[in-house]
Amino acid sequence: MKALATWQHQGLVVAASPLVSVVLAPGGLQGIHHLAVSAENAALARQIVAKITQGIVKPGLCAAYSEMVEFDSEIAKAVDSKTSVLGADTAGAIYVPEATRRHQEDLIRGAPEMQKRAAQATGYYDVKYRIDKPYRQVTVSWIELQQYARDTGKFTGERALGSTQIAAPRMPQGGAPLTTRTKLEALKAGAYRIRLEGELTAGQPVPIDERIYWFDGKKFEEL
């Protein structure tokens, strides 16, 4: 396999005998990727998926996202669902005035349960991660990389934003990621380093993973 930039996406492609194609495409706000495998037969496709999954399911950081952005996305989808019904006419065309959309959004956000959820999500940023050892404690730290230049990877300084300690995190079955929440100031667009550490012995943290993400105000993209 070799990395190949296509006109559609970045992915992994293999074309030989037997014919195989592997594509990795980003999807959603959480930096999660979708894997698509095509092969000459189902058995070969399953073998390739098993090999790739074995490499993916390892300890480390998996994704980062804003709870408030996720909440806003859910509201937008609910508004789209309601306004598509309101705007449909006998010809099947849909036209929904912006005022109608705003009204529907206000109605949804104004519900007591939604107000409660919005208050719970405000200021929280989540990280999905995997571990392969029974750590007594895991720490997830957020660091802002000030004046980060994407073309060079250089920045002028670092600023610690906050961290979360998880005591004795459970070991999930099947390599499913765990999720932790961290209360932070509202993040502006820029680069952030997320660090994952674990303690097997009290007071002796060991690094598990560390990655840099670019936040555009909505989603985190790993650099």
Backbone as CSV, one residue per row, in Angstrom:
resi,resn,N_x,N_y,N_z,CA_x,CA_y,CA_z,C_x,C_y,C_z
1,MET,0.834,-1.193,0.000,0.000,0.000,0.000,0.872,1.247,0.000
2,LYS,0.388,2.284,-0.665,1.085,3.556,-0.614,0.077,4.687,-0.603
3,ALA,0.448,5.799,0.022,-0.445,6.945,0.071,-0.606,7.514,-1.328
4,LEU,-1.831,7.853,-1.673,-2.096,8.374,-3.011,-3.134,9.480,-2.909
5,ALA,-2.790,10.682,-3.390,-3.746,11.791,-3.398,-4.557,11.722,-4.679
6,THR,-5.858,11.493,-4.564,-6.722,11.432,-5.724,-7.493,12.728,-5.854
7,TRP,-8.232,12.890,-6.923,-9.017,14.106,-7.118,-10.193,14.160,-6.156
8,GLN,-10.535,13.021,-5.540,-11.665,12.985,-4.624,-11.251,13.180,-3.168
9,HIS,-10.175,12.536,-2.758,-9.846,12.498,-1.336,-8.438,11.945,-1.140
10,GLN,-7.979,12.091,0.098,-6.755,11.409,0.495,-7.133,9.999,0.922
11,GLY,-6.380,9.013,0.483,-6.728,7.663,0.883,-5.614,6.686,0.625
12,LEU,-5.905,5.431,0.864,-4.981,4.346,0.558,-5.587,3.553,-0.586
13,VAL,-4.822,3.336,-1.625,-5.354,2.628,-2.785,-4.372,1.536,-3.196
14,VAL,-4.892,0.357,-3.455,-4.083,-0.733,-3.991,-4.804,-1.268,-5.221
15,ALA,-4.137,-1.328,-6.330,-4.752,-1.864,-7.547,-3.744,-2.786,-8.219
16,ALA,-3.990,-4.089,-8.137,-3.078,-5.067,-8.743,-3.868,-6.354,-8.916
17,SER,-3.202,-7.464,-8.700,-3.899,-8.745,-8.764,-3.699,-9.451,-7.424
18,PRO,-4.746,-9.627,-6.618,-6.148,-9.319,-6.902,-6.436,-7.813,-6.776
19,LEU,-7.524,-7.383,-7.388,-7.898,-5.975,-7.387,-8.446,-5.574,-6.019
20,VAL,-7.845,-4.542,-5.428,-8.259,-4.077,-4.104,-8.213,-2.555,-4.077
21,SER,-9.189,-1.950,-3.442,-9.201,-0.501,-3.242,-9.578,-0.223,-1.801
22,VAL,-8.789,0.627,-1.141,-9.044,1.013,0.245,-9.093,2.530,0.305
23,VAL,-10.202,3.078,0.822,-10.375,4.522,0.867,-10.691,4.950,2.296
24,LEU,-10.009,6.005,2.757,-10.259,6.573,4.069,-10.726,8.004,3.872
25,ALA,-11.964,8.298,4.263,-12.537,9.615,4.031,-13.058,10.202,5.335
26,PRO,-12.806,11.499,5.590,-13.299,12.119,6.826,-14.803,12.323,6.781
27,GLY,-15.415,12.282,7.962,-16.855,12.517,8.041,-17.251,12.961,9.427
28,GLY,-18.144,13.950,9.517,-18.633,14.409,10.812,-17.724,15.430,11.465
29,LEU,-18.151,15.922,12.631,-17.438,16.983,13.324,-16.371,16.466,14.283
30,GLN,-16.332,15.166,14.537,-15.451,14.637,15.562,-14.126,14.112,15.007
31,GLY,-13.823,14.413,13.767,-12.572,13.942,13.190,-12.564,12.456,12.922
32,ILE,-13.750,11.853,12.887,-13.856,10.424,12.638,-13.786,10.165,11.140
33,HIS,-13.144,9.076,10.749,-13.003,8.727,9.336,-13.806,7.475,9.012
34,HIS,-14.250,7.410,7.773,-14.975,6.245,7.288,-14.048,5.433,6.389
35,LEU,-14.068,4.131,6.587,-13.220,3.224,5.818,-14.071,2.441,4.831
36,ALA,-13.662,2.455,3.568,-14.366,1.675,2.542,-13.360,0.767,1.841
37,VAL,-13.671,-0.525,1.774,-12.791,-1.505,1.152,-13.549,-2.201,0.029
38,SER,-12.943,-2.235,-1.157,-13.512,-2.970,-2.292,-12.500,-4.023,-2.722
39,ALA,-12.980,-5.223,-2.996,-12.089,-6.312,-3.393,-12.827,-7.246,-4.341
40,GLU,-12.080,-8.215,-4.883,-12.671,-9.137,-5.852,-13.689,-10.067,-5.221
41,ASN,-13.566,-10.294,-3.907,-14.540,-11.146,-3.223,-14.666,-10.712,-1.770
42,ALA,-15.728,-11.153,-1.120,-16.027,-10.728,0.251,-14.971,-11.211,1.242
43,ALA,-14.459,-12.413,1.038,-13.472,-12.965,1.965,-12.206,-12.109,1.980
44,LEU,-11.747,-11.704,0.806,-10.555,-10.857,0.731,-10.813,-9.502,1.380
45,ALA,-11.993,-8.932,1.154,-12.331,-7.648,1.755,-12.318,-7.738,3.279
46,ARG,-12.871,-8.832,3.818,-12.884,-9.014,5.278,-11.475,-9.137,5.834
47,GLN,-10.594,-9.820,5.126,-9.204,-9.962,5.577,-8.517,-8.598,5.655
48,ILE,-8.744,-7.767,4.649,-8.114,-6.449,4.625,-8.657,-5.575,5.742
49,VAL,-9.979,-5.600,5.940,-10.584,-4.819,7.030,-10.020,-5.249,8.378
50,ALA,-9.845,-6.573,8.573,-9.306,-7.085,9.837,-7.883,-6.582,10.067
51,LYS,-7.052,-6.566,9.016,-5.671,-6.103,9.158,-5.621,-4.608,9.480
52,ILE,-6.455,-3.826,8.786,-6.470,-2.380,9.032,-6.977,-2.089,10.430
53,THR,-8.046,-2.779,10.838,-8.617,-2.569,12.176,-7.609,-2.896,13.257
54,GLN,-6.818,-3.948,13.040,-5.796,-4.330,14.010,-4.783,-3.208,14.205
55,GLY,-4.464,-2.495,13.119,-3.525,-1.380,13.220,-4.147,-0.143,13.830
56,ILE,-5.454,0.047,13.601,-6.139,1.236,14.116,-6.383,1.135,15.615
57,VAL,-6.816,-0.038,16.061,-7.196,-0.209,17.466,-5.935,-0.339,18.323
58,LYS,-5.362,0.786,18.667,-4.186,0.822,19.516,-4.342,1.990,20.480
59,PRO,-3.605,2.011,21.583,-3.781,3.095,22.558,-3.417,4.449,21.964
60,GLY,-4.186,5.456,22.337,-3.888,6.802,21.850,-5.127,7.652,21.721
61,LEU,-4.952,8.857,21.204,-6.036,9.795,20.977,-6.766,9.428,19.688
62,CYS,-8.087,9.525,19.707,-8.896,9.156,18.545,-9.608,10.344,17.911
63,ALA,-10.104,11.272,18.728,-10.871,12.394,18.191,-11.051,13.450,19.265
64,ALA,-11.345,14.674,18.814,-11.653,15.778,19.710,-12.824,16.544,19.118
65,TYR,-13.703,17.055,19.985,-14.847,17.810,19.481,-15.443,18.689,20.583
66,SER,-16.184,19.696,20.143,-16.873,20.616,21.043,-18.294,20.120,21.276
67,GLU,-18.693,19.994,22.536,-20.055,19.554,22.828,-21.078,20.565,22.319
68,MET,-20.754,21.854,22.388,-21.703,22.868,21.948,-21.884,22.830,20.436
69,VAL,-20.802,22.575,19.695,-20.915,22.461,18.241,-21.757,21.241,17.873
70,GLU,-21.567,20.141,18.603,-22.381,18.957,18.369,-23.851,19.257,18.648
71,PHE,-24.111,20.010,19.724,-25.480,20.369,20.083,-26.096,21.251,19.001
72,ASP,-25.354,22.252,18.525,-25.852,23.140,17.472,-26.137,22.360,16.190
73,SER,-25.288,21.379,15.881,-25.501,20.554,14.692,-26.787,19.746,14.813
74,GLU,-27.048,19.246,16.009,-28.288,18.499,16.243,-29.507,19.405,16.062
75,ILE,-29.417,20.644,16.557,-30.513,21.604,16.396,-30.753,21.880,14.919
76,ALA,-29.681,22.091,14.167,-29.796,22.395,12.739,-30.488,21.252,11.992
77,LYS,-30.145,20.003,12.340,-30.774,18.861,11.687,-32.259,18.784,12.025
78,ALA,-32.599,19.103,13.284,-34.010,19.095,13.684,-34.789,20.173,12.945
79,VAL,-34.175,21.352,12.770,-34.822,22.437,12.031,-35.015,22.038,10.574
80,ASP,-33.998,21.430,9.969,-34.110,20.988,8.582,-35.261,20.000,8.412
81,SER,-35.411,19.105,9.384,-36.469,18.110,9.312,-37.845,18.755,9.371
82,LYS,-38.013,19.736,10.262,-39.311,20.396,10.414,-39.628,21.308,9.230
83,THR,-38.645,22.089,8.789,-38.910,23.038,7.715,-39.089,22.358,6.367
84,SER,-38.505,21.178,6.180,-38.697,20.466,4.919,-40.153,20.046,4.766
85,VAL,-40.802,19.751,5.905,-42.222,19.403,5.872,-43.065,20.657,5.666
86,LEU,-42.709,21.738,6.367,-43.466,22.984,6.242,-43.347,23.588,4.858
87,GLY,-42.212,23.414,4.195,-41.970,24.066,2.918,-42.369,23.260,1.706
88,ALA,-42.795,22.029,1.891,-43.152,21.201,0.747,-44.503,21.626,0.175
89,ASP,-44.592,21.721,-1.150,-45.875,22.018,-1.786,-46.252,20.880,-2.716
90,THR,-47.330,21.042,-3.436,-47.828,19.941,-4.266,-46.880,19.575,-5.386
91,ALA,-46.019,20.526,-5.787,-45.069,20.239,-6.857,-43.817,19.546,-6.351
92,GLY,-43.711,19.419,-5.034,-42.551,18.771,-4.453,-41.393,19.711,-4.211
93,ALA,-41.538,21.009,-4.573,-40.471,21.979,-4.343,-40.494,22.429,-2.893
94,ILE,-39.336,22.848,-2.391,-39.233,23.301,-1.007,-38.649,24.698,-0.984
95,TYR,-39.395,25.620,-0.370,-38.881,26.974,-0.152,-39.257,27.381,1.263
96,VAL,-38.268,27.621,2.085,-38.500,27.974,3.480,-37.851,29.315,3.765
97,PRO,-38.626,30.359,4.080,-38.039,31.658,4.423,-37.124,31.538,5.636
98,GLU,-36.091,32.380,5.672,-35.144,32.342,6.780,-35.842,32.638,8.102
99,ALA,-36.846,33.504,8.062,-37.582,33.824,9.295,-38.250,32.580,9.866
100,THR,-38.743,31.700,8.987,-39.373,30.459,9.443,-38.349,29.542,10.097
101,ARG,-37.171,29.469,9.494,-36.110,28.645,10.067,-35.717,29.147,11.453
102,ARG,-35.547,30.466,11.574,-35.167,31.027,12.874,-36.253,30.779,13.914
103,HIS,-37.514,30.887,13.490,-38.621,30.638,14.410,-38.606,29.192,14.903
104,GLN,-38.401,28.250,13.980,-38.348,26.842,14.364,-37.167,26.570,15.303
105,GLU,-36.033,27.201,15.005,-34.869,27.008,15.871,-35.134,27.555,17.265
106,ASP,-35.765,28.729,17.347,-36.084,29.324,18.654,-37.027,28.422,19.440
107,LEU,-37.992,27.813,18.745,-38.926,26.911,19.422,-38.205,25.702,20.002
108,ILE,-37.282,25.132,19.203,-36.562,23.945,19.670,-35.630,24.298,20.822
109,ARG,-34.876,25.388,20.664,-33.940,25.785,21.724,-34.667,26.209,22.995
110,GLY,-35.886,26.718,22.859,-36.614,27.219,24.022,-37.210,26.142,24.898
111,ALA,-37.244,24.898,24.398,-37.791,23.811,25.212,-36.932,23.614,26.458
112,PRO,-37.557,23.418,27.628,-36.787,23.290,28.890,-35.675,22.248,28.829
113,GLU,-35.956,21.107,28.210,-34.945,20.055,28.137,-33.759,20.494,27.287
114,MET,-34.034,21.206,26.182,-32.953,21.669,25.322,-32.135,22.761,26.001
115,GLN,-32.790,23.627,26.763,-32.054,24.649,27.510,-31.126,24.005,28.536
116,LYS,-31.608,22.964,29.173,-30.785,22.235,30.146,-29.579,21.598,29.463
117,ARG,-29.794,20.987,28.310,-28.691,20.353,27.578,-27.672,21.388,27.100
118,ALA,-28.168,22.552,26.658,-27.257,23.610,26.197,-26.372,24.085,27.346
119,ALA,-26.960,24.236,28.533,-26.178,24.673,29.696,-25.125,23.633,30.066
120,GLN,-25.466,22.369,29.930,-24.529,21.296,30.266,-23.399,21.198,29.250
121,ALA,-23.659,21.584,27.988,-22.647,21.458,26.934,-21.728,22.667,26.839
122,THR,-22.170,23.825,27.300,-21.409,25.060,27.128,-20.027,24.966,27.784
123,GLY,-18.993,25.217,26.998,-17.630,25.245,27.520,-16.951,23.896,27.630
124,TYR,-17.626,22.820,27.232,-17.026,21.492,27.368,-16.513,20.990,26.022
125,TYR,-15.296,20.474,26.063,-14.651,19.884,24.888,-14.278,18.443,25.244
126,ASP,-14.595,17.550,24.346,-14.440,16.124,24.616,-13.303,15.519,23.807
127,VAL,-12.715,14.483,24.366,-11.659,13.726,23.694,-12.009,12.246,23.768
128,LYS,-11.909,11.572,22.638,-12.045,10.120,22.608,-10.642,9.517,22.575
129,TYR,-10.422,8.479,23.376,-9.092,7.877,23.474,-9.207,6.392,23.776
130,ARG,-8.092,5.694,23.550,-8.014,4.264,23.866,-6.826,4.012,24.788
131,ILE,-6.963,3.020,25.638,-5.862,2.576,26.493,-5.757,1.059,26.385
132,ASP,-4.570,0.540,26.712,-4.379,-0.914,26.652,-3.831,-1.467,27.958
133,LYS,-3.838,-0.618,29.007,-3.357,-1.050,30.316,-4.306,-0.539,31.401
134,PRO,-4.372,-1.222,32.532,-5.251,-0.781,33.629,-4.604,0.350,34.451
135,TYR,-4.566,1.537,33.887,-3.947,2.672,34.568,-4.749,3.055,35.816
136,ARG,-4.018,3.461,36.862,-4.699,3.951,38.064,-5.279,5.333,37.809
137,GLN,-4.699,6.062,36.835,-5.218,7.371,36.473,-4.747,7.737,35.070
138,VAL,-5.615,8.385,34.318,-5.293,8.898,32.984,-5.556,10.398,32.980
139,THR,-4.642,11.158,32.368,-4.782,12.613,32.298,-4.813,13.066,30.843
140,VAL,-5.801,13.905,30.513,-5.896,14.520,29.196,-5.673,16.020,29.371
141,SER,-4.654,16.557,28.701,-4.297,17.971,28.838,-4.462,18.696,27.511
142,TRP,-4.898,19.965,27.601,-5.081,20.822,26.435,-4.086,21.970,26.504
143,ILE,-3.353,22.222,25.403,-2.372,23.306,25.327,-2.601,24.097,24.047
144,GLU,-2.721,25.395,24.168,-2.848,26.250,22.986,-1.468,26.538,22.407
145,LEU,-1.321,26.378,21.093,-0.078,26.729,20.407,-0.293,28.116,19.795
146,GLN,0.336,29.106,20.388,0.059,30.496,20.036,0.697,30.878,18.701
147,GLN,-0.091,31.596,17.880,0.344,32.078,16.566,0.937,30.943,15.731
148,TYR,0.210,29.863,15.656,0.670,28.689,14.917,0.535,28.931,13.417
149,ALA,1.595,28.645,12.666,1.594,28.778,11.210,1.448,27.393,10.590
150,ARG,0.356,27.142,9.897,0.103,25.814,9.352,1.096,25.429,8.258
151,ASP,1.618,26.407,7.531,2.528,26.076,6.436,3.902,25.637,6.921
152,THR,4.301,26.113,8.109,5.627,25.765,8.634,5.574,24.908,9.895
153,GLY,4.437,24.920,10.593,4.340,24.200,11.863,4.989,24.923,13.025
154,LYS,5.369,26.181,12.815,6.025,26.945,13.878,4.997,27.743,14.677
155,PHE,5.322,28.009,15.949,4.453,28.802,16.803,5.319,29.567,17.796
156,THR,4.739,30.612,18.391,5.537,31.484,19.257,5.562,31.053,20.713
157,GLY,4.592,30.263,21.141,4.571,29.861,22.543,3.446,28.885,22.821
158,GLU,3.437,28.363,24.042,2.406,27.426,24.479,1.700,27.979,25.707
159,ARG,0.393,27.688,25.802,-0.374,28.121,26.966,-1.270,26.986,27.422
160,ALA,-1.067,26.535,28.654,-1.893,25.460,29.203,-3.313,25.971,29.426
161,LEU,-4.288,25.193,28.953,-5.681,25.607,29.053,-6.441,24.854,30.128
162,GLY,-6.082,23.627,30.355,-6.793,22.828,31.350,-6.534,21.357,31.139
163,SER,-6.981,20.561,32.089,-6.792,19.114,31.993,-7.874,18.403,32.785
164,THR,-7.997,17.115,32.499,-8.953,16.275,33.210,-8.256,14.996,33.629
165,GLN,-8.477,14.582,34.877,-7.927,13.327,35.377,-9.060,12.305,35.496
166,ILE,-8.831,11.131,34.952,-9.813,10.053,35.024,-9.229,8.948,35.891
167,ALA,-9.866,8.689,37.009,-9.371,7.676,37.934,-9.790,6.288,37.473
168,ALA,-8.802,5.397,37.386,-9.028,3.987,37.048,-10.021,3.818,35.903
169,PRO,-9.719,4.344,34.720,-10.657,4.180,33.598,-10.843,2.720,33.252
170,ARG,-12.055,2.393,32.891,-12.373,0.991,32.566,-11.696,0.584,31.260
171,MET,-11.494,-0.685,31.105,-10.912,-1.240,29.886,-12.055,-1.772,29.023
172,PRO,-12.461,-1.034,27.979,-13.597,-1.473,27.166,-13.251,-2.693,26.325
173,GLN,-14.301,-3.445,25.963,-14.122,-4.617,25.120,-14.107,-4.202,23.651
174,GLY,-13.339,-4.914,22.845,-13.351,-4.694,21.413,-12.654,-3.440,20.944
175,GLY,-11.881,-2.797,21.805,-11.137,-1.616,21.388,-11.962,-0.355,21.244
176,ALA,-13.167,-0.324,21.794,-14.006,0.870,21.708,-13.337,2.021,22.465
177,PRO,-13.380,3.242,21.935,-12.739,4.370,22.621,-13.532,4.840,23.835
178,LEU,-12.825,5.417,24.791,-13.431,6.071,25.949,-13.559,7.555,25.649
179,THR,-14.388,8.246,26.424,-14.603,9.676,26.228,-14.423,10.412,27.540
180,THR,-13.701,11.537,27.492,-13.564,12.381,28.668,-13.910,13.814,28.309
181,ARG,-14.445,14.559,29.290,-14.862,15.951,29.090,-13.925,16.878,29.848
182,THR,-13.637,18.038,29.237,-12.813,19.041,29.896,-13.477,20.405,29.748
183,LYS,-13.626,21.115,30.845,-14.196,22.460,30.819,-13.088,23.449,30.472
184,LEU,-13.283,24.194,29.364,-12.278,25.132,28.897,-12.928,26.467,28.574
185,GLU,-12.100,27.488,28.438,-12.584,28.744,27.896,-13.019,28.510,26.449
186,ALA,-13.848,29.404,25.904,-14.271,29.253,24.506,-13.050,29.293,23.602
187,LEU,-12.848,28.228,22.828,-11.671,28.131,21.978,-11.870,28.932,20.693
188,LYS,-10.864,29.708,20.357,-10.871,30.413,19.082,-10.200,29.536,18.038
189,ALA,-10.331,29.931,16.785,-9.686,29.173,15.713,-8.179,29.179,15.919
190,GLY,-7.570,28.008,15.796,-6.129,27.908,15.996,-5.702,26.479,16.251
191,ALA,-4.444,26.313,16.647,-3.861,24.983,16.859,-3.797,24.665,18.349
192,TYR,-4.066,23.402,18.658,-4.071,22.950,20.050,-3.387,21.591,20.145
193,ARG,-2.527,21.459,21.155,-1.892,20.172,21.425,-2.702,19.474,22.515
194,ILE,-3.043,18.231,22.261,-3.739,17.420,23.256,-2.801,16.297,23.665
195,ARG,-2.619,16.156,24.972,-1.663,15.180,25.499,-2.398,14.154,26.354
196,LEU,-2.075,12.880,26.138,-2.675,11.782,26.891,-1.582,11.074,27.684
197,GLU,-1.754,11.039,29.010,-0.772,10.399,29.898,-1.483,9.432,30.834
198,GLY,-0.758,8.419,31.269,-1.314,7.457,32.212,-0.364,7.195,33.364
199,GLU,-0.918,6.814,34.505,-0.115,6.479,35.690,-0.398,5.041,36.107
200,LEU,0.657,4.236,36.082,0.565,2.905,36.657,0.977,2.944,38.123
201,THR,1.919,3.877,38.418,2.379,4.113,39.787,2.081,5.563,40.129
202,ALA,1.595,5.809,41.327,1.188,7.153,41.734,2.333,8.144,41.558
203,GLY,2.044,9.267,40.913,3.026,10.329,40.769,4.036,10.112,39.657
204,GLN,3.862,9.066,38.867,4.810,8.781,37.788,4.061,8.631,36.459
205,PRO,3.648,9.763,35.853,2.919,9.701,34.584,3.823,9.266,33.436
206,VAL,3.263,8.496,32.547,3.991,8.067,31.350,3.195,8.515,30.123
207,PRO,3.879,9.000,29.078,3.154,9.450,27.882,2.510,8.285,27.136
208,ILE,1.285,8.492,26.693,0.581,7.510,25.863,0.488,8.013,24.434
209,ASP,0.090,9.275,24.277,-0.047,9.848,22.942,-0.087,11.369,23.051
210,GLU,0.245,12.029,21.957,0.207,13.490,21.895,0.006,13.885,20.444
211,ARG,-0.991,14.746,20.195,-1.287,15.152,18.821,-1.650,16.626,18.775
212,ILE,-1.467,17.207,17.589,-1.810,18.607,17.366,-3.027,18.650,16.446
213,TYR,-4.027,19.435,16.858,-5.253,19.588,16.086,-5.447,21.055,15.717
214,TRP,-6.003,21.272,14.534,-6.412,22.611,14.119,-7.918,22.725,14.315
215,PHE,-8.346,23.765,15.036,-9.754,23.998,15.303,-10.209,25.202,14.491
216,ASP,-11.231,25.008,13.633,-11.693,26.106,12.782,-12.936,26.790,13.334
217,GLY,-13.280,26.480,14.570,-14.480,27.030,15.178,-15.604,26.027,15.237
218,LYS,-15.481,24.950,14.442,-16.506,23.910,14.437,-15.914,22.526,14.643
219,LYS,-14.904,22.196,13.841,-14.362,20.834,13.941,-12.857,20.886,14.168
220,PHE,-12.335,19.763,14.707,-10.907,19.594,14.947,-10.328,18.716,13.842
221,GLU,-9.251,19.199,13.246,-8.556,18.464,12.191,-7.138,18.155,12.666
222,GLU,-6.776,16.888,12.673,-5.423,16.518,13.108,-4.399,17.004,12.095
223,LEU,-3.334,17.636,12.606,-2.261,18.143,11.736,-1.115,17.131,11.659
